[in-house]
Amino acid sequence: MWWGVASALLANVLYSTGFVLEKRALAGMPQVTVRQPARLLRLVLGSPLWIGGSLALASGFGAQLVVYRTLPIAAAQGIFVSGLVILVLLSSVLLGEETSGRERYAIGAILVALLMVVLSLKEGSDTVSRSAPAPLILLVCVPSLALGVWLYASAERRARHRHRMPTTGVEYGVAVGLLYGVSSLAIKGVSSYLTSSGLGGAVVGLLRSPYPYLLLFTGVFGLVMSQAALQRCRASLIVPVCTTVTCLFTAVLGTLAFGEALPEDPLRLALRIGGTALAVSVLLAMPKHDPPAQPGPPSQHDPPEEPQPPPPTRELTTDEPRRPVAEDTGVPAGQGAAASPRKGDGGPGKY
């Protein structure tokens, strides 16, 4: 059991570090989009910082395999959620991201919700399941994958509107969280085959199961979708939302799929259902848009603005025709030419 707890804490550190490193690498790249996956992969694979983040995430995947072999699904999710604290700290230090007061209250409420789910566990009565029927796994996972892809596509369409306010990433976090929830169930299924006797039989049995193919789908789509979402949104918000959806999905549906029964005690049952309802309510109430950036007052340390040079005067080229110069009549301008005496006036001095 203690190996499982230590592995879960290690997975938290590895996952949080990997997300922050990938976010920092994406900040220096041109804009990526899911509509150009080949270009996205070419950009990220050319960044050593992003490769370091992906290796950290892969190591977290390995630690998660150990967790699911030693801990019940719901108990593992309660430990995984502690990684949100590490993620927020790393985002503040390495990325300079700040969360608003409303978002901090929301994250606190999510932690309370997941704590309620964990308190619904009982060490003596909760057992670690090893297998689940393949049709039931497909019945749970396939609609969830379709819903995640549809939510992400809907968020992409709304984000392309020119006058739309910048999104906080809640929609992206929910969509990617559904994919990672399916991936978590697939990891749980793969871990059950690691206990089989004989490597050859374990590999054959694994290939006959839906788990490697679910991991392949969630790995490819999750990679492309999560990178585009991380570049557009704050990691300190999108990753907690994604983690919450993943943990709740795995704790609730994974418990049912793998035969880990719901608690019979009314108090524990109320804690599990109430925690799930609270987390969903908080996700629906979280802000969907970031406020527009307000220009701050000029700082005393800002350099003074340089005076703009006057516009250059237009010089007359030799190809342009010159205007004729008016003949000097000796009369001030505006008074016209001197009038000549009319016939019969008698000339000056004759009245």
Secondary structure as GFF3:
##gff-version 3
##sequence-region A 1 351
A	DSSP	alpha_helix	2	27	.	.	.	ID=ss1
A	DSSP	alpha_helix	37	45	.	.	.	ID=ss2
A	DSSP	alpha_helix	48	70	.	.	.	ID=ss3
A	DSSP	alpha_helix	73	80	.	.	.	ID=ss4
A	DSSP	alpha_helix	83	90	.	.	.	ID=ss5
A	DSSP	pi_helix	91	95	.	.	.	ID=ss6
A	DSSP	alpha_helix	101	119	.	.	.	ID=ss7
A	DSSP	alpha_helix	134	159	.	.	.	ID=ss8
A	DSSP	alpha_helix	170	193	.	.	.	ID=ss9
A	DSSP	alpha_helix	199	208	.	.	.	ID=ss10
A	DSSP	alpha_helix	211	232	.	.	.	ID=ss11
A	DSSP	alpha_helix	235	257	.	.	.	ID=ss12
A	DSSP	alpha_helix	266	285	.	.	.	ID=ss13
###
